Amino acid sequence: MSRNCVSDIESQLTALQEKVSSRVPGARLTVTALPAVPELKLALLSADYPQHLLSADQVQDLMDTPPYWAFCWASGQVLAHYVLNNPKLFQEQTVIDFGCGSGVAGIAAQLAGARRVIGVDLDNTALHVTQLNAALNGVQIECSTAVELCGVNPAECILLIADVFYDRDNLPLLAQFVKEYKYVVVADSRVTQQELTSVTQIARYESHTVPDLDESKSFNSVGIYVSALDAPATLGAA
């Protein structure tokens, strides 16, 4: 990595740190290796962020509009694990990371040999963070605010979806995506197979959010669901 690139990453981290501090006073961003995929590192909220010092208004604000991009959610880690352990599925493919957040799944696809990766998120900060995290891992990811703006033929693309269907209003999108895209992979801990009628569960793994939010144990059990019955199962433990 060139000196100019390192300098640019450091300046971006500083700007992002200021954004985090404005939402969570006293919080820090740290470049963190992920437990389920230690070969990946992301700029994430430090595990020692001062939850006990937040006012009621600050807590409510974080609940209403959490900075999703400052965490690596359990499902994102498991999806990245699946991608890295099944590289032949993604090599030379165009991959879209839908609701990319921190960009972890898309980064894994690029490292697995994808020809092109596009991160999609409504949050422009998440798109900025996705590109920053990609740079931290030595890859590049394109970004867009909508799948319709990606300029690709969905029938030639693989779609990755992690932790999007906690909002049940998003569930109707899945059947549409399965019809349109070459292949769809979903990782989720908050919905059941009965709700994901367009895809089939092929694996389930334990993981947790980084930093650990000490969530319900049920949210640590992540299913991998695919739109093709001949899809490979995840290799190894997550």
Secondary structure, DSSP 8 states (H G I E B T S, - for coil): --HHHHHHHHHHHHHHHHHHHHHSTT--EEEEE-SS-TT-EEEEE-TT--GGG--HHHHHHHHHS--GGGSB-HHHHHHHHHHHH-GGGTTT-EEEEET-TT-HHHHHHHHTT-SEEEEE-S-HHHHHHHHHHHHHTT---EEES-GGGS-S-GGGEEEEEES-TTSGGGHHHHHHHHHHSSEEEEEESSS-TTT-TTSEEEEEEE---BS-----GGGGEEEEEES-TT-----S--
